[in-house]
Amino acid sequence: MAGGKETTRQRMINIMYLVLLAMLALNVSDTVLDAFKNINDSLDTSKNNVNSSINQLFSAFENSKLKEEPARAQPIYEKAQQAKAAADELNNYIDNIKKQFTVAGDGINPETGDLVNRDNLDIAQDIMINKGEADKLKAKINATREKLISLLDPADRANVAFSLEAKDPERKRKGNWQATYFGEGTPLTAAMTVLTKLQADTKNAEAEVVKKLFGNLDKAQVNLDQFAAVAVAPTSYVIQGQPYTAEVFLTASDSRSTPDITVNGNKLSIKEGKGTYTGRTGSVGEFTWVGTVRVRQTDGQVKEYKTQPQKYQVAKPSATVSSTKMNVIYAGIPNPFTVSAAGFPLESIKASISSGSMSGSNGNYNVSLAGSQVGQEVSINVSASNAGKTVSLGSQKFRVKAIPKPIAKVGGRSGGDVASVQLKSESEIEADLDDFPFDVKFKIQRYKLTIIKPRSDAITISGSGGSFAGQVRAAINSITPGTRVFFEDIVSVGPDGRQNVLPSLAFTVK
């Protein structure tokens, strides 16, 4: 802002400018907002999955134990119903807050599926902090937690592990629990994600309590307490053009159980209810294995489950090394190479050369060799990282060749008839390499120019470099029709540092 006395209008403009800068500083990127929306959707899906699991627990209990042993089952069933009612009450309370967010945030944007004003930094703070909704929510969360715990037997209460609790942070940088999750600077979509997370915590707490209540009467000994998304593909090795397919599904396991798991009759060690199988890879070929899981029920019976036959193939390490443009290496210039190995990602592959230099990564490399290595052989060695170890994938030899000899030209011509005007207009003698896949530059070091005019003696001048200058320039400017012009003893040098004597040029001036 400018100094000196300001008018009222100028002061107003300055204030608006400061407000705009503040708004820009507070603006939250769409990437961050999209991340909150994705987390919110994932939490909502998890909440619904847990709710479906709870409904299945109730249905199974109602159709089995409640009918078979009503005297024992009825009190437990009533406690489970109380747990469900307490969780539903908290869930509905949070839904009401979400509706307030939606109304204040101008509804849902059909393009993003998120709140229209999802980046607003004031709505959540106003509703939750200024209007006291966060205080009420905190009290209701902790009351629901205590209610759920009180429904359990004393022995089970000590093992409660659900995260439904509103505690003030130990490091109070942002204040209490309310300010931490809904305080100043919280985007509306972030606050909405927090509410969805609390609903997911509520359902997880309800599920744990219901499972503990039903546990003593449930027929199966296995209590599913951990869930994981699993992707299973027939193979991780795919040829270009073939489709890659995989099954993606949700699995559940009991981290506290110790089932008997074997593969092809060999028992596996168990950790958190899971066994890990390591297949042999000492020989080449295709191998098949079947896993068997045996679980003991509460009635003493053992149930057995078998996996589908699983196959894996062991192949010898191999590598493919191919020159990008030629099957030899030319000295003095960068030679592009591609390096790949079947079954190994490009980022895990390393290539090196026995002499010279080789640079690059991810399958693309450049090889450079000196002119002194022409006529020799070099080896390109390929290795890859596999399970933390370096595996040699072989090597291939290449011959080092010199860059072909170029052709001298003046004005793109290598001799013949030429108009005097055209020859006088040229400024240098060049060395070109026709029909070569690399863009190679040559320099003319020296040459001799001989001019024979009609009825005159021959004149020979030595030229240094490729440019026509000094006596060479004057001699060329003096030519007349019928003059014979010769460029001889032409010496060029390429990027490999090797000198070449090029064929002479002969022109007849017309």
C-alpha positions, 0 to 999 in steps of 0.5 A, spaced: 500 500 500 502 507 498 504 511 504 501 518 505 494 521 506 489 516 503 482 517 501 476 514 504 475 510 498 483 508 497 482 505 505 476 501 503 480 498 497 486 497 501 482 493 506 478 489 501 485 487 498 487 484 505 481 480 505 482 477 498 489 475 500 486 472 507 481 468 503 486 466 498 491 464 504 485 460 507 483 456 501 484 449 501 486 445 495 481 441 491 486 435 492 485 435 499 478 436 499 477 430 494 482 426 499 477 427 505 471 425 501 474 419 499 476 417 506 469 419 508 466 414 503 470 409 505 468 410 512 461 410 510 462 403 506 466 400 512 460 402 517 455 399 512 459 393 512 459 392 520 452 394 520 450 388 516 455 383 520 451 385 526 444 384 523 447 377 521 449 376 528 442 377 530 439 373 525 443 367 526 442 368 534 435 369 533 434 363 529 438 358 533 440 359 540 434 364 542 429 358 539 433 352 542 435 355 549 430 361 550 431 361 558 439 362 557 439 366 551 433 371 552 437 375 557 443 375 553 439 377 547 436 383 551 442 386 553 444 385 545 438 389 544 440 395 549 447 395 545 444 396 539 439 401 541 444 405 545 449 405 538 443 407 534 441 413 538 448 416 538 448 414 530 442 418 529 444 424 533 450 424 529 446 424 523 442 430 525 448 434 525 450 432 518 443 434 516 445 441 519 452 441 515 448 439 509 443 445 510 448 450 512 453 447 506 448 449 501 446 441 499 450 436 495 454 438 489 452 433 484 458 433 480 463 432 486 458 428 490 460 432 496 457 439 499 457 445 495 461 449 500 465 443 502 471 448 503 468 453 508 472 454 514 466 457 518 460 453 518 463 447 522 466 451 527 459 455 528 455 449 529 460 445 533 463 450 537 459 457 537 453 453 538 455 448 543 454 441 539 461 439 540 460 439 547 453 435 547 456 430 542 462 429 546 458 427 552 454 423 548 459 419 545 462 418 552 456 416 555 454 411 550 461 408 551 460 407 558 453 404 557 456 399 552 461 397 557 456 396 562 452 391 558 458 386 558 460 381 564 466 384 568 471 379 565 470 382 558 470 389 560 477 389 561 478 387 554 474 392 551 478 395 545 474 399 541 475 406 539 469 410 541 471 415 546 472 423 546 478 424 550 482 431 550 489 430 546 495 429 551 498 435 547 493 441 547 496 445 541 489 446 538 485 445 545 480 440 547 477 434 543 472 439 541 477 444 538 481 439 535 476 436 530 471 442 529 475 448 531 478 454 527 480 452 520 476 446 519 473 445 512 466 443 512 468 436 508 473 434 513 468 435 519 463 431 515 468 426 515 470 426 522 462 425 524 462 419 519 468 416 523 465 417 529 459 413 526 464 407 524 467 407 531 460 407 534 458 401 529 465 397 531 463 398 538 456 395 537 459 389 534 464 388 539 459 388 545 454 384 541 459 379 539 462 378 546 455 377 549 453 372 544 460 369 544 458 364 550 452 361 546 455 362 539 456 355 536 462 357 533 468 358 537 471 363 531 470 370 533 471 374 527 475 380 529 479 383 524 477 384 516 482 385 510 481 387 503 484 381 499 486 381 491 488 375 488 490 374 481 491 368 477 498 370 476 502 377 476 506 375 470 502 378 464 504 378 456 503 385 453 496 385 450 493 380 455 488 382 460 490 382 467 484 379 472 484 379 479 478 377 484 477 383 490 473 381 496 473 382 504 476 377 508 475 376 516 479 372 521 480 371 528 486 374 531 486 370 537 485 363 535 490 358 533 487 354 527 491 348 524 493 350 517 497 346 513 499 346 505 500 339 502 500 336 509 506 341 512 504 345 518 505 352 518 506 357 523 500 361 526 500 368 527 494 372 529 490 367 526 494 367 519 499 362 516 504 364 511 506 359 506 513 359 503 514 355 496 520 352 494 523 355 488 530 351 487 528 348 481 524 350 474 517 348 473 510 349 475 508 347 482 501 347 485 499 347 492 493 346 496 492 349 503 487 346 509 484 350 515 482 346 521 478 350 526 475 347 533 468 349 534 465 350 541 461 343 541 468 339 540 467 338 533 473 340 528 471 343 521 475 343 515 476 348 509 480 347 503 483 353 498 482 352 491 489 349 488 494 355 487 499 354 482 506 358 481 511 357 476 519 358 477 523 360 471 530 361 470 533 368 470 533 371 464 534 378 461 533 381 454 538 387 452 537 390 445 540 396 442 535 401 440 538 403 433 543 398 431 546 391 433 553 394 435 556 400 439 559 406 435 565 409 439 564 417 440 557 418 441 551 416 446 548 409 444 541 408 446 539 402 449 533 398 452 534 393 458 528 389 460 527 382 464 521 378 464 518 377 470 522 383 473 519 391 474 523 396 470 525 399 476 528 393 479 533 392 473 540 395 473 545 395 467 552 396 467 558 395 462 565 392 462 568 398 460 566 405 458 560 408 461 553 407 461 547 411 464 540 411 465 534 407 469 528 404 468 530 400 462 533 406 458 540 407 458 546 410 454 552 407 452 558 411 451 565 409 449 572 412 447 575 412 440 581 408 442 576 402 444 574 401 436 575 394 434 574 391 442 568 387 445 565 390 451 559 386 455 553 389 458 551 386 465 544 385 467 541 384 474 535 385 478 533 386 485 528 380 488 526 380 495 532 384 497 537 380 494 541 382 487 540 376 482 544 376 476 540 376 469 546 374 465 550 379 460 551 380 452 557 382 448 557 387 443 563 390 438 565 397 438 565 400 431 568 406 428 563 411 426 563 411 418 567 416 414 563 422 412 563 425 405 565 432 403 560 437 400 560 444 398 553 447 398 550 439 398 554 437 392 560 432 392 562 435 385 560 436 378 558 442 374 556 448 378 554 455 376 559 460 378 554 464 382 552 458 386 559 456 388 561 464 390 555 464 394 558 458 398 561 459 405 564 453 407 566 445 406 562 440 410 562 433 412 556 429 411 554 422 413 548 420 409 544 414 411 546 413 418 541 413 424 545 417 429 545 425 428 553 426 428 557 432 427 564 432 423 569 438 423 573 440 417 580 441 420 584 442 413 584 442 406 587 444 399 584 448 394 586 448 387 583 453 381 585 452 374 582 458 370 582 457 362 589 459 359 592 460 366 596 456 371 594 452 377 593 456 383 593 451 390 591 454 397 591 451 403 585 452 408 584 451 415 577 449 418 571 448 414 570 456 412 572 459 406 576 465 408 582 470 406 586 467 400 581 461 399 575 466 399 578 471 394 580 465 390 573 463 389 570 470 388 575 470 382 573 464 378 570 465 371 566 460 367 570 454 364 574 454 371 576 447 374 576 447 382 579 442 386 578 440 394 583 435 396 587 432 402 580 434 406 581 432 413 575 431 418 575 429 425 568 426 428 566 426 435 570 419 437 576 424 435 579 420 429 581 423 423 579 421 416 582 423 409 576 424 405 575 423 397 577 429 393 571 434 390 572 436 383 567 442 380 567 445 373 564 452 373 559 454 368 
